[in-house]
Amino acid sequence: MKEIRFNGYGKSPGKLYLAGEYAVTLPGQPSIIMAVDRFVTVNLDPRTDALISVTSNLLGHRELSSSELLTVAFDDDWRLVLRTLQLIQTYAIENGQPFTGLTVSIDSQLTMAGQKLGLGSSAAVVMALIKAYVALSELPMSSIQQYKLGALATLTTPNFKAGSMGDLAAATFGGIIRYQKFASPVIFDWLDQHRYVSEMLAATWPDLVIEPLALPADWSLLVGWTGSPADTQALLESGDLTDRDAAKQLLAQNTAPLVGMIETGLRQADFDKVRAAMQLSQEQLFAYASRVGLAYVTPALLSLLSIATEAGAGAKISGAGGGDNGIALTNDATVATAMRDAWQRAGITPLPLAIAFN
């Protein structure tokens, strides 16, 4: 049995979607996600007692005992933190390691003026917690197993299971990734069978794909924040259920080739191909939102897109829409500067973000 070390540290980036939103919640549907350089950091220290003391710059302070963690209710803003700690506890015990008290410090940079920036803060918290405990305990857990543990935590936490889990992949691996969601019905079957966490982490997850991509060195990523936060989980579950499922299947069919175009364009440094595919992807997302009655586009987001496309950049809303961010790519530094200035004049905040690498 390994002795637990002091000062476990974990750091995970936020994320932005370049392509594949909404459809990516379907197993095997491709998307492209970028990790960006605003982070959640977690520090862990073991305690000599059984108290778990958690402090977050966003949530405040929470205390409970390690025995209470086994049966705690997941019914407040702490639910994802507590569920992640619960699964870490389970995995540690399965691997013959004692789980006692912890002092946990969580610091998120994924906000501005007290508002979330739409960069996947929940996923970054989950993965930073897992990374910190792996560092603290030296548990045998590869990066892909860390991702799977984060996915299990998210899938089994109320109000989070509808997501794609792609933000967890970006928070785990960093960089730009091609991501396909795993076959979630298979994982839910394993959970219903009460399989060991260690067994599920070691298994192959059907349909899961996480592959690295890169942004050409002379291209610029621009991110505009509208100042209006969006509720991603609520947006994912809004609209008529029957219409939404049929519309999402159509969206998946129409956008999969466009995600492929963007991937090829990135690999070949073909800016015109990427720009065209981004515009077509945005049109498909507009059509999907219209079919299901989704409050997807806002005046600020529409202004952001118009400024970027008129300047000759590739642009689209990133993520679930309804607020938050739009992104643009350009291979012209002069265009990038002009766009940032134009966004600011339109009341849109350019965020100084770059691709974050592990």
C-alpha positions as CSV (number, residue, x, y, z in Angstrom):
1,M,0.0,0.0,0.0
2,K,1.4,3.4,-1.0
3,E,1.7,6.2,1.5
4,I,-0.4,9.2,0.5
5,R,1.8,12.3,-0.3
6,F,0.9,15.8,0.7
7,N,-0.1,18.6,-1.7
8,G,-2.0,16.9,-4.5
9,Y,-2.4,19.4,-7.3
10,G,-4.7,19.3,-10.3
11,K,-5.2,21.8,-13.1
12,S,-7.7,21.6,-16.0
13,P,-8.6,24.0,-18.8
14,G,-11.9,25.4,-20.0
15,K,-13.2,24.5,-23.5
16,L,-14.8,25.9,-26.6
17,Y,-16.6,23.9,-29.3
18,L,-15.3,24.5,-32.8
19,A,-17.9,22.2,-34.4
20,G,-20.4,19.5,-33.6
21,E,-22.6,21.1,-30.8
22,Y,-25.9,19.4,-29.9
23,A,-25.4,16.5,-32.3
24,V,-22.3,15.4,-30.2
25,T,-24.6,14.3,-27.4
26,L,-25.4,11.3,-29.7
27,P,-23.0,8.4,-29.4
28,G,-20.4,8.2,-32.2
29,Q,-21.2,11.7,-33.6
30,P,-18.0,13.7,-34.3
31,S,-17.1,17.1,-32.9
32,I,-14.0,19.3,-32.5
33,I,-13.3,20.9,-29.2
34,M,-10.5,23.3,-28.1
35,A,-9.1,23.5,-24.6
36,V,-8.5,27.2,-23.7
37,D,-6.1,28.7,-21.2
38,R,-8.4,29.6,-18.4
39,F,-8.2,27.0,-15.7
40,V,-9.7,25.4,-12.6
41,T,-7.0,24.4,-10.1
42,V,-7.4,22.1,-7.1
43,N,-5.1,21.6,-4.1
44,L,-5.6,18.6,-1.8
45,D,-4.1,17.9,1.5
46,P,-4.8,14.7,3.6
47,R,-6.0,15.1,7.1
48,T,-5.5,13.0,10.2
49,D,-9.2,13.0,10.9
50,A,-12.2,12.0,8.8
51,L,-13.3,15.5,7.8
52,I,-13.7,16.5,4.2
53,S,-13.4,20.3,4.1
54,V,-14.0,21.9,0.7
55,T,-13.5,25.5,-0.1
56,S,-14.4,27.0,-3.5
57,N,-14.0,30.5,-4.7
58,L,-17.4,30.1,-6.5
59,L,-19.4,28.0,-4.1
60,G,-18.1,28.9,-0.7
61,H,-17.4,26.3,2.0
62,R,-18.7,22.8,2.7
63,E,-17.8,20.2,5.3
64,L,-18.8,16.6,5.8
65,S,-17.2,13.4,7.1
66,S,-15.8,10.7,4.8
67,S,-18.5,8.3,6.0
68,E,-21.2,10.9,5.2
69,L,-19.8,11.1,1.6
70,L,-21.1,7.6,0.9
71,T,-24.8,8.6,1.4
72,V,-24.8,12.4,0.8
73,A,-27.7,13.8,-1.3
74,F,-26.8,15.4,-4.6
75,D,-29.4,18.2,-4.5
76,D,-27.5,21.5,-4.4
77,D,-24.7,23.4,-6.2
78,W,-22.1,21.1,-4.6
79,R,-23.6,17.9,-6.2
80,L,-21.0,17.4,-8.9
81,V,-18.0,18.1,-6.5
82,L,-19.5,15.6,-4.0
83,R,-20.3,13.0,-6.6
84,T,-16.7,13.2,-8.0
85,L,-15.2,12.9,-4.5
86,Q,-17.6,9.9,-3.8
87,L,-16.3,8.1,-6.9
88,I,-12.7,8.9,-6.1
89,Q,-13.4,7.4,-2.6
90,T,-14.9,4.2,-4.2
91,Y,-12.0,3.8,-6.6
92,A,-9.4,4.3,-3.8
93,I,-11.1,1.7,-1.6
94,E,-11.3,-0.8,-4.6
95,N,-7.5,-0.3,-5.0
96,G,-6.7,-1.0,-1.4
97,Q,-6.1,2.6,-0.4
98,P,-7.6,4.2,2.7
99,F,-9.7,7.2,2.1
100,T,-9.8,9.5,5.1
101,G,-10.1,13.2,5.5
102,L,-9.1,15.8,2.9
103,T,-8.7,19.6,2.8
104,V,-9.8,20.6,-0.7
105,S,-9.3,24.0,-2.3
106,I,-10.9,24.8,-5.6
107,D,-10.1,27.9,-7.6
108,S,-11.8,28.7,-10.9
109,Q,-10.7,31.3,-13.4
110,L,-13.6,30.5,-15.7
111,T,-15.7,33.5,-14.6
112,M,-15.7,37.2,-15.3
113,A,-17.4,39.8,-13.0
114,G,-18.9,37.0,-11.1
115,Q,-20.5,35.3,-14.2
116,K,-19.6,32.1,-15.9
117,L,-17.9,32.5,-19.3
118,G,-19.4,29.4,-20.9
119,L,-16.0,27.5,-20.9
120,G,-17.1,24.3,-19.3
121,S,-16.4,25.1,-15.6
122,S,-18.2,22.1,-14.2
123,A,-16.1,19.7,-16.3
124,A,-12.9,21.5,-15.4
125,V,-13.7,21.2,-11.7
126,V,-14.4,17.5,-12.0
127,M,-11.2,16.7,-13.9
128,A,-9.0,19.0,-11.7
129,L,-10.3,17.1,-8.6
130,I,-9.5,13.8,-10.2
131,K,-6.0,14.9,-11.3
132,A,-5.3,16.3,-7.9
133,Y,-6.2,13.1,-6.1
134,V,-4.2,10.9,-8.6
135,A,-1.2,13.2,-7.9
136,L,-1.8,13.0,-4.1
137,S,-2.3,9.3,-3.9
138,E,-0.3,8.0,-6.9
139,L,-3.3,5.8,-7.8
140,P,-2.8,3.8,-11.0
141,M,-5.0,5.8,-13.4
142,S,-4.1,6.7,-17.0
143,S,-5.4,9.9,-18.6
144,I,-8.2,8.0,-20.5
145,Q,-9.2,6.3,-17.2
146,Q,-9.3,9.7,-15.5
147,Y,-11.6,10.9,-18.3
148,K,-13.8,7.9,-17.8
149,L,-14.0,8.5,-14.0
150,G,-15.1,12.1,-14.7
151,A,-17.7,10.8,-17.2
152,L,-19.1,8.4,-14.6
153,A,-19.4,11.2,-12.1
154,T,-21.2,13.4,-14.6
155,L,-23.5,10.7,-15.9
156,T,-24.6,9.8,-12.4
157,T,-25.2,13.4,-11.1
158,P,-28.7,14.8,-11.5
159,N,-29.1,17.4,-14.3
160,F,-25.8,16.5,-16.0
161,K,-26.3,13.2,-17.8
162,A,-27.7,14.8,-21.0
163,G,-24.4,16.3,-21.9
164,S,-21.8,15.1,-24.4
165,M,-18.9,14.7,-21.9
166,G,-16.7,16.4,-24.5
167,D,-15.8,19.2,-22.1
168,L,-14.4,16.5,-19.8
169,A,-12.2,15.2,-22.6
170,A,-10.9,18.7,-23.4
171,A,-10.3,19.3,-19.6
172,T,-8.4,16.0,-19.4
173,F,-6.2,16.1,-22.6
174,G,-5.9,19.8,-23.5
175,G,-5.1,21.0,-27.0
176,I,-7.6,20.5,-29.9
177,I,-9.3,17.2,-30.1
178,R,-11.6,15.3,-32.3
179,Y,-14.2,13.8,-29.9
180,Q,-17.0,11.3,-30.3
181,K,-19.2,10.4,-27.3
182,F,-19.2,6.8,-26.0
183,A,-22.3,4.6,-26.3
184,S,-23.9,5.9,-23.0
185,P,-26.6,3.1,-22.9
186,V,-23.8,0.6,-22.5
187,I,-22.3,2.5,-19.6
188,F,-25.7,2.9,-17.9
189,D,-26.2,-0.9,-18.2
190,W,-22.8,-1.4,-16.4
191,L,-24.0,1.0,-13.7
192,D,-27.3,-0.9,-13.4
193,Q,-25.3,-4.1,-13.0
194,H,-23.3,-2.5,-10.2
195,R,-20.0,-3.1,-11.8
196,Y,-16.9,-2.1,-10.0
197,V,-15.6,1.4,-10.9
198,S,-12.1,-0.1,-11.5
199,E,-13.7,-2.6,-14.0
200,M,-15.5,0.2,-15.9
201,L,-12.4,2.3,-16.1
202,A,-10.4,-0.6,-17.5
203,A,-13.0,-1.6,-20.1
204,T,-13.3,-0.3,-23.7
205,W,-16.1,2.2,-24.0
206,P,-17.9,1.7,-27.4
207,D,-17.8,4.6,-29.8
208,L,-15.5,6.7,-27.7
209,V,-12.9,8.6,-29.8
210,I,-10.5,11.3,-28.5
211,E,-7.8,12.2,-31.1
212,P,-5.4,15.2,-31.2
213,L,-5.6,17.9,-33.8
214,A,-3.8,21.3,-34.1
215,L,-4.4,24.9,-35.2
216,P,-2.0,26.1,-37.8
217,A,0.6,28.4,-36.3
218,D,-0.3,31.4,-38.3
219,W,-4.0,31.3,-37.6
220,S,-5.6,33.4,-34.8
221,L,-8.4,32.2,-32.5
222,L,-10.7,35.0,-31.4
223,V,-13.4,34.6,-28.7
224,G,-16.1,37.1,-28.0
225,W,-18.1,37.0,-24.8
226,T,-21.6,38.5,-24.9
227,G,-21.8,39.1,-21.1
228,S,-24.9,37.0,-20.9
229,P,-24.5,33.5,-19.3
230,A,-26.4,30.5,-20.7
231,D,-27.6,27.4,-19.0
232,T,-26.2,24.6,-21.2
233,Q,-28.0,21.7,-19.5
234,A,-31.4,23.5,-19.8
235,L,-30.8,24.3,-23.4
236,L,-29.8,20.7,-24.2
237,E,-33.1,19.5,-22.7
238,S,-35.4,22.2,-24.1
239,G,-37.9,21.9,-27.0
240,D,-40.5,19.2,-27.7
241,L,-39.0,15.8,-27.0
242,T,-40.2,14.1,-30.1
243,D,-39.3,17.0,-32.4
244,R,-36.0,17.4,-30.6
245,D,-34.9,13.8,-31.1
246,A,-35.8,13.8,-34.8
247,A,-34.2,17.2,-35.4
248,K,-31.0,16.1,-33.6
249,Q,-30.7,13.1,-35.8
250,L,-31.1,15.3,-38.9
251,L,-28.5,17.7,-37.5
252,A,-26.1,14.8,-36.9
253,Q,-26.6,13.6,-40.5
254,N,-26.0,17.1,-41.9
255,T,-23.1,18.2,-39.7
256,A,-20.9,15.1,-39.6
257,P,-19.5,15.8,-43.1
258,L,-18.8,19.4,-42.0
259,V,-16.9,18.3,-38.9
260,G,-14.9,16.2,-41.3
261,M,-14.2,19.2,-43.5
262,I,-13.0,21.2,-40.6
263,E,-10.7,18.4,-39.5
264,T,-9.3,18.0,-43.0
265,G,-8.9,21.8,-43.3
266,L,-6.9,21.9,-40.0
267,R,-4.7,19.1,-41.0
268,Q,-4.0,20.7,-44.4
269,A,-3.9,24.3,-43.1
270,D,-6.7,25.0,-45.6
271,F,-8.3,28.1,-44.2
272,D,-11.0,28.5,-46.9
273,K,-12.2,25.0,-46.3
274,V,-12.5,25.5,-42.5
275,R,-14.2,28.9,-42.9
276,A,-16.8,27.5,-45.3
277,A,-17.5,24.5,-43.1
278,M,-17.9,26.7,-40.0
279,Q,-20.5,28.8,-41.8
280,L,-22.4,25.8,-43.1
281,S,-22.3,24.3,-39.6
282,Q,-23.7,27.5,-38.2
283,E,-26.5,27.4,-40.7
284,Q,-27.4,23.8,-39.6
285,L,-27.4,24.9,-36.0
286,F,-29.8,27.8,-36.8
287,A,-32.1,25.3,-38.6
288,Y,-32.0,22.9,-35.7
289,A,-32.8,25.6,-33.2
290,S,-35.8,26.7,-35.4
291,R,-37.1,23.1,-35.6
292,V,-37.2,22.6,-31.9
293,G,-38.1,26.1,-30.7
294,L,-34.7,26.7,-29.0
295,A,-33.7,30.1,-27.7
296,Y,-30.3,29.7,-29.4
297,V,-29.3,33.0,-31.0
298,T,-29.3,36.3,-29.2
299,P,-28.9,39.8,-30.7
300,A,-25.3,40.0,-29.3
301,L,-24.3,36.7,-30.8
302,L,-25.8,37.6,-34.1
303,S,-23.8,40.9,-34.1
304,L,-20.7,38.9,-33.2
305,L,-21.2,36.6,-36.2
306,S,-22.0,39.4,-38.6
307,I,-18.9,41.4,-37.7
308,A,-16.6,38.3,-38.1
309,T,-18.1,37.0,-41.4
310,E,-18.0,40.5,-42.9
311,A,-14.3,40.7,-42.0
312,G,-13.7,37.4,-43.8
313,A,-13.2,35.2,-40.8
314,G,-14.7,31.8,-40.1
315,A,-17.2,32.3,-37.3
316,K,-19.9,30.5,-35.3
317,I,-21.5,30.3,-31.9
318,S,-19.6,28.0,-29.6
319,G,-21.5,25.5,-27.5
320,A,-25.2,25.6,-26.6
321,G,-25.8,29.3,-27.6
322,G,-28.4,31.3,-25.7
323,G,-25.6,33.6,-24.6
324,D,-22.0,33.0,-23.7
325,N,-19.5,32.9,-26.6
326,G,-18.9,33.1,-30.3
327,I,-15.6,32.2,-31.9
328,A,-13.8,33.2,-35.0
329,L,-10.7,32.0,-36.9
330,T,-8.6,34.0,-39.2
331,N,-5.2,33.7,-40.9
332,D,-4.8,37.5,-41.2
333,A,-3.4,39.3,-38.1
334,T,-4.8,42.6,-39.4
335,V,-8.3,41.2,-39.7
336,A,-7.9,39.8,-36.1
337,T,-7.1,43.2,-34.7
338,A,-9.9,44.9,-36.6
339,M,-12.4,42.3,-35.4
340,R,-11.5,42.7,-31.8
341,D,-12.0,46.5,-32.1
342,A,-15.3,46.1,-33.9
343,W,-16.6,43.6,-31.3
344,Q,-15.7,46.0,-28.5
345,R,-17.6,48.8,-30.2
346,A,-20.6,46.4,-30.4
347,G,-20.5,45.7,-26.7
348,I,-18.9,42.3,-27.1
349,T,-15.8,41.5,-24.9
350,P,-12.9,39.9,-26.7
351,L,-11.4,37.3,-24.3
352,P,-7.7,36.9,-24.4
353,L,-7.7,33.1,-24.8
354,A,-5.3,30.7,-26.5
355,I,-5.2,26.9,-26.9
356,A,-4.2,25.3,-23.7
357,F,-1.9,22.3,-23.8
358,N,-1.2,19.8,-21.0
